[in-house]
């Protein structure tokens, strides 16, 4: 029997900036600190559930839509009890996904994020190089 390989191309859906965050605090403490520093209002949403090889994986999710420019900021826990959302970036505890163009430049956002208490490191992750990008598309 012939084997068929389905190759999904998500390249047209890379309309976001992805930032990896290292932080030892729990997700609600990080969201609070980001809200305080950035002037956002990240709010807890239903966990992101992703089907992985090891089964269903649930990751904490917080989001905020900026009222001026409609930029959507989503904070995701990269690690759960059973798996990692983006295994190739497993060294990061959290992911910050920025959709649409913000009224603030990426450099300004990065500067503020790096000043957030509890954030040990922040690095932009090239979304076109993320092999498990399908895990983020629905978030």
Long-range contacts (C-beta under 8 A, 24 or more apart in sequence): 8-134, 10-133, 10-134, 10-137, 11-128, 13-133, 13-137, 14-127, 14-128, 14-133, 15-99, 15-100, 16-97, 16-98, 16-99, 16-127, 16-136, 17-97, 17-98, 17-106, 17-124, 17-127, 18-95, 18-96, 18-97, 18-98, 18-124, 18-125, 18-126, 18-127, 18-130, 18-136, 19-95, 19-96, 19-97, 19-98, 19-110, 19-113, 19-122, 19-123, 19-124, 19-125, 20-78, 20-89, 20-91, 20-92, 20-94, 20-95, 20-121, 20-122, 20-123, 20-124, 20-125, 21-92, 21-93, 21-94, 21-95, 21-96, 21-113, 21-119, 21-121, 21-122, 22-91, 22-92, 22-93, 22-119, 22-120, 22-121, 22-122, 23-93, 23-94, 23-118, 23-119, 23-120, 24-93, 24-118, 24-120, 25-118, 27-60, 27-62, 27-75, 27-77, 27-94, 29-118, 30-75, 30-94, 30-116, 30-118, 30-119, 31-62, 31-75, 33-116, 33-117, 33-118, 33-119, 34-75, 34-96, 34-113, 34-116, 35-64, 37-112, 37-113, 37-115, 37-116, 37-117, 38-109, 38-112, 38-113, 38-116, 40-64, 40-66, 40-73, 42-73, 42-75, 48-76, 48-85, 48-138, 48-139, 50-85, 50-135, 52-82, 52-83, 54-82, 54-83, 55-82, 57-82, 57-83, 57-85, 59-85, 61-139, 66-102, 66-103, 68-103, 69-100, 69-101, 69-102, 69-103, 70-100, 71-98, 71-99, 71-100, 71-101, 71-102, 71-103, 72-97, 72-98, 72-99, 72-100, 73-97, 73-98, 73-99, 74-99, 74-139, 76-136, 76-139, 85-132, 85-135, 85-136, 86-125, 86-130, 86-132, 86-135, 86-136, 87-132, 88-130, 88-131, 88-132, 89-125, 89-130, 92-121, 92-123, 92-125, 95-125, 95-136, 96-122, 97-136, 97-139
